[in-house]
Amino acid sequence: MADAEPQLIIFDCDGVLVDSEPISISVLVGAMNDLGVSITEDQAYERFLGRSLSTMVDTLDTEFNVHAGEEFLERIRTDLYARFRTELKPIDGIAAAIDGLGVRCCVASSSQMERIRLSLSVTGLLGRLPDIFSATMVKRGKPAPDLFLHAAREMRVEPAHCIVVEDSPAGVAAAKAAGMTVFAFTGGSHANFAGYRAELDRLSPEVVFDAMPELIHLVRNHKLDGIKI
């Protein structure tokens, strides 16, 4: 018997496929500052990176006493989507990496479906990744494993045969909880905020890499531990 090859690569979207996190955090911090809430970008990354909208709303309420009503959320969406259409770029090398993997791929993101599709459309990736799963499809967002388990079920692949490519501590924790192999990508523009690498290291992803062209080699040379075929 030989070690199993991966059957599915599950990509997070923000910070993995598209370099969106600096734009997202800038918009969020600006909206909070306008409400009189003082928060730095480092603090925002620590609390919100990789989290679902529902988790963000709960955190704003419990930690900052900000009730994120529809008007507040609509302002964020409007500002964010406008900036995405003019500023958003794909992660360097991601299109070639997807094309060269030779393994089925899908997207599993904490963002809402509208935002995911806009992000992939603006950056020219939508045609390469038609299978998209949003945290709105499950009860609990990352760091709970629900979204990754849902994606694996829908793609008809066992969790142990999946590799998740994630950039956030919440996403790495979710993939670990789902029983999947985790490749932590640290090549996004947000990767230098305070405490980020330390938190990733604490979670012990199987692979850490910072250049997307490396992904093809890493996947081809990684055998899924403990699985026999």
C-alpha positions as CSV (number, residue, x, y, z in Angstrom):
1,M,0.0,0.0,0.0
2,A,1.1,3.6,-0.7
3,D,0.4,6.9,0.9
4,A,-2.7,8.6,-0.5
5,E,-2.5,11.5,-2.9
6,P,-4.8,14.5,-2.2
7,Q,-8.1,14.4,-4.1
8,L,-9.3,18.0,-3.4
9,I,-7.7,21.3,-2.8
10,I,-9.9,23.7,-0.9
11,F,-8.9,27.4,-1.2
12,D,-9.9,30.1,1.1
13,C,-10.6,33.3,-0.9
14,D,-9.5,36.5,0.8
15,G,-5.8,36.6,1.3
16,V,-5.3,33.3,-0.7
17,L,-6.8,33.8,-4.1
18,V,-7.2,37.6,-3.9
19,D,-5.1,40.2,-2.0
20,S,-8.2,41.7,-0.4
21,E,-7.5,41.8,3.3
22,P,-5.8,45.2,3.4
23,I,-8.7,46.7,1.6
24,S,-11.3,45.0,3.8
25,I,-9.6,46.0,7.0
26,S,-9.1,49.6,5.9
27,V,-12.8,49.9,5.1
28,L,-13.8,48.3,8.4
29,V,-11.5,50.4,10.5
30,G,-12.7,53.6,8.7
31,A,-16.4,52.7,9.4
32,M,-15.7,52.0,13.0
33,N,-13.6,55.2,13.5
34,D,-16.5,57.2,12.0
35,L,-18.7,55.7,14.8
36,G,-16.2,56.9,17.4
37,V,-14.7,53.5,18.0
38,S,-10.9,53.6,18.2
39,I,-9.3,50.5,16.7
40,T,-6.0,50.0,14.9
41,E,-5.5,47.9,11.8
42,D,-3.4,45.4,13.8
43,Q,-6.3,45.1,16.3
44,A,-8.8,44.6,13.5
45,Y,-6.6,41.9,11.9
46,E,-6.3,40.1,15.2
47,R,-10.1,40.0,15.8
48,F,-11.6,39.8,12.4
49,L,-9.2,38.1,9.9
50,G,-10.8,35.0,8.4
51,R,-14.0,35.4,10.3
52,S,-17.6,35.3,9.0
53,L,-19.9,38.3,8.9
54,S,-22.0,36.9,11.7
55,T,-18.9,36.5,13.9
56,M,-17.8,40.0,13.0
57,V,-21.2,41.4,14.0
58,D,-21.1,39.5,17.3
59,T,-17.6,40.8,18.1
60,L,-18.5,44.4,17.3
61,D,-21.4,44.1,19.7
62,T,-19.7,42.3,22.6
63,E,-16.2,43.9,22.5
64,F,-16.9,47.4,21.0
65,N,-20.6,48.0,21.9
66,V,-21.2,48.7,18.2
67,H,-24.6,47.4,16.9
68,A,-23.9,46.6,13.3
69,G,-27.2,47.2,11.8
70,E,-28.1,47.1,8.2
71,E,-27.1,50.7,7.5
72,F,-23.6,50.1,8.9
73,L,-23.2,46.8,7.0
74,E,-24.5,48.3,3.8
75,R,-22.0,51.2,4.0
76,I,-19.2,48.7,4.4
77,R,-20.4,46.6,1.5
78,T,-20.8,49.6,-0.8
79,D,-17.4,51.0,0.1
80,L,-15.7,47.6,-0.1
81,Y,-17.2,46.6,-3.4
82,A,-16.4,49.9,-5.0
83,R,-12.7,49.5,-3.9
84,F,-12.6,45.9,-5.1
85,R,-13.7,46.9,-8.6
86,T,-10.8,49.4,-8.9
87,E,-8.1,48.0,-6.6
88,L,-8.4,44.3,-6.1
89,K,-5.7,42.1,-7.5
90,P,-5.2,38.3,-7.6
91,I,-2.4,36.8,-5.5
92,D,0.7,36.6,-7.7
93,G,0.9,33.3,-9.5
94,I,-2.4,31.9,-8.3
95,A,-3.9,31.3,-11.8
96,A,-0.9,29.3,-13.0
97,A,-0.9,27.4,-9.8
98,I,-4.6,26.4,-10.1
99,D,-4.0,25.4,-13.8
100,G,-0.9,23.3,-12.9
101,L,-2.2,21.4,-9.9
102,G,-3.9,18.6,-11.7
103,V,-6.2,18.1,-8.7
104,R,-9.9,19.1,-8.2
105,C,-10.2,22.5,-6.6
106,C,-13.0,24.5,-4.8
107,V,-13.4,27.6,-2.7
108,A,-14.6,27.8,0.9
109,S,-14.7,31.3,2.3
110,S,-16.1,33.1,5.3
111,S,-17.4,35.8,3.0
112,Q,-20.9,36.1,1.5
113,M,-21.4,34.5,-1.9
114,E,-21.9,37.9,-3.6
115,R,-18.5,39.1,-2.4
116,I,-16.7,35.9,-3.3
117,R,-18.1,35.9,-6.8
118,L,-17.2,39.6,-7.2
119,S,-13.7,39.0,-6.0
120,L,-13.1,36.1,-8.4
121,S,-14.7,37.9,-11.3
122,V,-12.7,41.1,-10.9
123,T,-9.5,39.1,-10.7
124,G,-10.3,36.7,-13.6
125,L,-10.4,33.6,-11.5
126,L,-14.1,32.8,-11.5
127,G,-14.0,30.5,-14.5
128,R,-11.2,28.4,-12.9
129,L,-13.1,27.9,-9.6
130,P,-16.8,27.3,-10.3
131,D,-17.4,25.3,-7.1
132,I,-17.8,27.9,-4.3
133,F,-19.0,27.5,-0.7
134,S,-19.8,30.3,1.7
135,A,-20.0,30.5,5.5
136,T,-23.7,31.5,4.9
137,M,-24.3,27.9,4.0
138,V,-23.5,26.5,7.4
139,K,-24.5,27.2,11.0
140,R,-21.0,28.0,12.4
141,G,-18.3,29.9,10.6
142,K,-14.5,29.5,11.0
143,P,-12.8,28.5,13.3
144,A,-15.5,25.9,13.5
145,P,-15.0,23.1,10.9
146,D,-18.5,23.3,9.4
147,L,-17.7,25.1,6.2
148,F,-14.8,22.8,5.2
149,L,-16.8,19.7,6.0
150,H,-19.7,21.0,4.0
151,A,-17.4,21.7,1.0
152,A,-15.9,18.2,1.2
153,R,-19.4,16.6,1.4
154,E,-20.6,18.5,-1.6
155,M,-17.5,17.6,-3.6
156,R,-17.8,14.0,-2.4
157,V,-14.3,13.7,-1.0
158,E,-13.4,12.5,2.5
159,P,-11.9,15.2,4.8
160,A,-8.7,13.2,5.2
161,H,-8.1,13.4,1.4
162,C,-8.4,17.2,1.3
163,I,-5.7,19.9,1.5
164,V,-6.9,23.3,2.6
165,V,-5.0,26.5,1.6
166,E,-5.6,29.1,4.2
167,D,-4.0,32.4,5.4
168,S,-5.9,33.1,8.6
169,P,-5.5,31.6,12.1
170,A,-9.2,31.1,12.2
171,G,-9.1,29.2,8.9
172,V,-6.2,27.1,9.9
173,A,-8.0,26.1,13.1
174,A,-11.1,25.3,11.1
175,A,-9.3,23.0,8.7
176,K,-7.5,21.3,11.6
177,A,-10.8,20.7,13.3
178,A,-12.2,19.2,10.1
179,G,-9.4,16.6,10.0
180,M,-7.8,18.1,6.8
181,T,-4.2,18.9,5.9
182,V,-3.5,22.6,6.1
183,F,-1.1,24.6,3.9
184,A,-0.7,28.1,5.4
185,F,-0.1,30.8,2.9
186,T,1.8,33.8,4.2
187,G,2.3,35.8,1.0
188,G,-0.6,38.2,1.2
189,S,0.0,41.9,1.9
190,H,-1.4,41.5,5.4
191,A,1.0,38.9,6.5
192,N,3.2,41.2,8.5
193,F,0.7,42.5,11.0
194,A,1.8,42.0,14.7
195,G,1.4,38.5,16.1
196,Y,0.2,36.9,12.8
197,R,3.1,34.5,12.2
198,A,3.3,33.6,15.9
199,E,-0.4,32.6,15.9
200,L,0.0,30.6,12.8
201,D,3.0,28.8,14.2
202,R,1.0,28.0,17.4
203,L,-1.6,26.2,15.3
204,S,1.1,24.0,13.5
205,P,-0.1,23.8,9.9
206,E,1.5,21.0,8.0
207,V,3.1,23.4,5.5
208,V,3.8,27.2,5.6
209,F,4.7,28.9,2.3
210,D,4.8,32.5,1.0
211,A,4.9,32.2,-2.8
212,M,1.9,30.7,-4.7
213,P,4.0,29.2,-7.5
214,E,5.4,26.8,-4.9
215,L,2.0,25.3,-4.4
216,I,2.2,22.8,-7.3
217,H,5.5,21.3,-6.0
218,L,4.2,21.3,-2.4
219,V,1.0,19.4,-3.3
220,R,2.7,16.9,-5.6
221,N,5.3,16.1,-2.9
222,H,3.0,16.0,0.1
223,K,1.6,12.6,1.1
224,L,-1.4,12.7,3.4
225,D,-0.3,11.3,6.8
226,G,-1.9,8.2,8.1
227,I,-3.9,7.4,4.9
228,K,-3.3,4.2,2.9
229,I,-4.7,3.2,-0.4
